[in-house]
Amino acid sequence: MENANLLIAFIAITAAAVVIQAGMMIGMYLATRKTSARVEALAGEVRTKILPTVEIAQSMLIELRPRIETLVTNVSESSAAVRAQMERLDATFSDVLDRTRLQVIRADELVGRTLDRVEQTTDMVHNTVVSPIRQASGLVQGLTAGLEFFFSGRRRQRNGRPVAQDEMFI
């Protein structure tokens, strides 16, 4: 008897579990059906609202494609023209810099030669004019001092100080 009661209790528990599982399955089925209906409604909304927008965008791209290709071509050609102009400008600047360097070198050589000639001329003037004048001046001063000494017999003094010419012989 005990086994029979235990068997009946086990069957009752199993039946209750099966009924609960069936209820859960029915609930899941209903929830899935609701979700499926919502997804279908959203898909219909997407078809009615978004697909026309995509089609409009595609038609605009088809219409704009030649203009975009023309724009890209123009930009490419402009870039090539700018590059060519920059190369010409670079060549011109290089030429100007080279010519400027050459002129600076020539000017430096000219200034150097001019300074050398001025120095040679100064040396020549010194040797041919200034040096003989100094020698003649020294000779004249010596003669003057000698003649003064000879004729005066004594040295001249001003206010008790010797004259500048007399100082040279001291």
For each residue, the residues with C-beta under 8 A, 3 or more apart:
1: 4 5
2: 5 6
3: 6 7
4: 1 7 8
5: 1 2 8 9
6: 2 3 9 10
7: 3 4 10 11
8: 4 5 11 12
9: 5 6 12 13
10: 6 7 13 14
11: 7 8 14 15
12: 8 9 15 16
13: 9 10 16 17
14: 10 11 17 18
15: 11 12 18 19
16: 12 13 19 20
17: 13 14 20 21
18: 14 15 21 22
19: 15 16 22 23
20: 16 17 23 24
21: 17 18 24 25
22: 18 19 25 26
23: 19 20 26 27
24: 20 21 27 28
25: 21 22 28 29
26: 22 23 29 30
27: 23 24 30 31
28: 24 25 31 32
29: 25 26 32 33
30: 26 27 33 34
31: 27 28 34 35
32: 28 29 35 36
33: 29 30 36 37
34: 30 31 37 38
35: 31 32 38 39
36: 32 33 39 40
37: 33 34 40 41
38: 34 35 41 42
39: 35 36 42 43
40: 36 37 43 44
41: 37 38 44 45
42: 38 39 45 46
43: 39 40 46 47
44: 40 41 47 48
45: 41 42 48 49
46: 42 43 49 50 51
47: 43 44 50 51
48: 44 45 51 52
49: 45 46 52 53
50: 46 47 53 54
51: 46 47 48 54 55
52: 48 49 55 56
53: 49 50 56 57
54: 50 51 57 58
55: 51 52 58 59
56: 52 53 59 60
57: 53 54 60 61
58: 54 55 61 62
59: 55 56 62 63
60: 56 57 63 64
61: 57 58 64 65
62: 58 59 65
63: 59 60
64: 60 61 67 68
65: 61 62 68 69
66: 69 70
67: 64 70 71
68: 64 65 71 72
69: 65 66 72 73
70: 66 67 73 74
71: 67 68 74 75
72: 68 69 75 76
73: 69 70 76 77
74: 70 71 77 78
75: 71 72 78 79
76: 72 73 79 80
77: 73 74 80 81
78: 74 75 81 82
79: 75 76 82 83
80: 76 77 83 84
81: 77 78 84 85
82: 78 79 85 86
83: 79 80 86 87
84: 80 81 87 88
85: 81 82 88 89
86: 82 83 89 90
87: 83 84 90 91
88: 84 85 91 92
89: 85 86 92 93
90: 86 87 93 94
91: 87 88 94 95
92: 88 89 95 96
93: 89 90 96 97
94: 90 91 97 98
95: 91 92 98 99
96: 92 93 99 100
97: 93 94 100 101
98: 94 95 101 102
99: 95 96 102 103
100: 96 97 103 104
101: 97 98 104 105
102: 98 99 105 106
103: 99 100 106 107
104: 100 101 107 108
105: 101 102 108 109
106: 102 103 109 110
107: 103 104 110 111
108: 104 105 111 112
109: 105 106 112 113
110: 106 107 113 114
111: 107 108 114 115
112: 108 109 115 116
113: 109 110 116 117
114: 110 111 117 118
115: 111 112 118 119
116: 112 113 119 120
117: 113 114 120 121
118: 114 115 121 122
119: 115 116 122 123
120: 116 117 123 124
121: 117 118 124 125
122: 118 119 125 126
123: 119 120 126 127
124: 120 121 127 128
125: 121 122 128 129 130
126: 122 123 129 130 131
127: 123 124 130 131
128: 124 125 131 132
129: 125 126 132 133
130: 125 126 127 133 134
131: 126 127 128 134 135
132: 128 129 135 136
133: 129 130 136 137
134: 130 131 137 138
135: 131 132 138 139
136: 132 133 139 140
137: 133 134 140 141
138: 134 135 141 142
139: 135 136 142 143
140: 136 137 143 144
141: 137 138 144 145 165 168
142: 138 139 145 146
143: 139 140 146 147
144: 140 141 147 148 165
145: 141 142 148 149 165 166 168 169
146: 142 143 149 150
147: 143 144 150 151
148: 144 145 151 152 156 165
149: 145 146 152 153 154 155
150: 146 147 153
151: 147 148
152: 148 149 155 156
153: 149 150
154: 149
155: 149 152 162 163 166
156: 148 152 162 163 166
157: 160 161 162 163
158: 161 163
159:
160: 157
161: 157 158
162: 155 156 157 166 167 170
163: 155 156 157 158 166 167
164: 167 168
165: 141 144 145 148 168 169
166: 145 155 156 162 163 169 170
167: 162 163 164 170
168: 141 145 164 165
169: 145 165 166
170: 162 166 167
